Amino acid sequence: MKVIHSLLPAVITLASATVVAQYTPGVFSGAESSRLHRWDPTHGVLFLRKSFLLQKTSPPLRSYYEDGSQRGAEINLFKDFPDAEKASVSDFAAGPAGTTVIAAVLIYDRRHAKNVILTYDSTGNLRTAFDIDGAEAITTDEQGDIYVLGEGNDPNPGNPPNPLLVKFDPSGRVIGRLLDSSTFKTGSDAIEDFGPAHEMVSASVMVNDGKLYVYAPSERQVLISALDGKILSRVGLEDVATAIGRADKVHRAAISDVAFVDENHVALYLTEHVDPEEPYTVDYSNMHTAIYLIDLTAKSFKLILRGEPGANPAFVGTKGNKLLTLTSRQQGLDIQAHDLF
């Protein structure tokens, strides 16, 4: 599997548009890369440097629209928190009027870290900040309300159900508790990162057309609910991945990411292991990626794109009826669009 370290201006290509945008993309390496950036499908924004350990000397955070143009000003977390030694971004979301919402961990020393939600305006200035217990994923709605998946996680399974999805207004006031740990068989563990490092998949949440979409990675489950938390549907994807593995005649097809298309379809990003794996060994020559469109009702699947060892596209997400991927080139990275239907 090819690892790209690029500090060059990146050429971002979407459909027929090509725009040169200045940014530092960091590391993109096929299945691993989806944890290093965040695509906001509702607003059409790509955020970079998710899950990086940021230091005061790190480049600022940047985001881009789907046409490749930079969205708003750069964001420097340490400008407003100078006492923090390091920081890590758990997730990003675009908000109204060009705002950016960031779920971050501010690290002050080995014993002192703080989970926060930060909202920046389009000029890169901090507007609100409030503490949370933790976040696996975040999203926003048209009013600028913030949905935090993972808020109130309780590692003790014997305790009463605790909130997993909490809704805040833009100022940080709690205005709703929509899902709790009893929603899933494994409780709060359902939304924790799942899988070995080379195919790790994180939880995701999206608001679209008056519905909430959640992917719980450790249960490989898609859940759709109304905005009041009433569950409308839930579909497991493990049997779909198994069926794809059989059809592709590979030893194992592991889910590496999921993107919501609509209430009946998701794009499934798989790492396919061609032959049985050696224990404690990661053999990139034995794996490739494959992206399928899944019909959640029929549990049918259609191949959209397949990689090959050493040339695996990085998964971005979906926008309307398009699948977006990242591929490397000498000048940087391309965003490429592929038809889903």
WOGIGI-V256707 format. One record per helix or strand of 2 or more residues. SS is the DSSP state (hx for helix, st for strand). FROM is the first residue (numbers start at 1). LEN is the number of residues. Records with the same first field share a line. If there is no record, write none. Layout:
# WOGIGI-V256707
SS: FROM-LEN  FROM-LEN
This chain:
# WOGIGI-V256707
st: 4-3  10-5  17-5  26-3  37-4  45-4  53-3  63-3  86-9  100-10  112-9  126-6  137-4  146-4  163-6  174-7  204-5  211-6  221-6  231-6  252-11  265-9  287-9  300-7  314-6  322-8  332-8
hx: 30-6  77-4  96-3  181-3  187-5  197-3  217-3  238-11  284-3
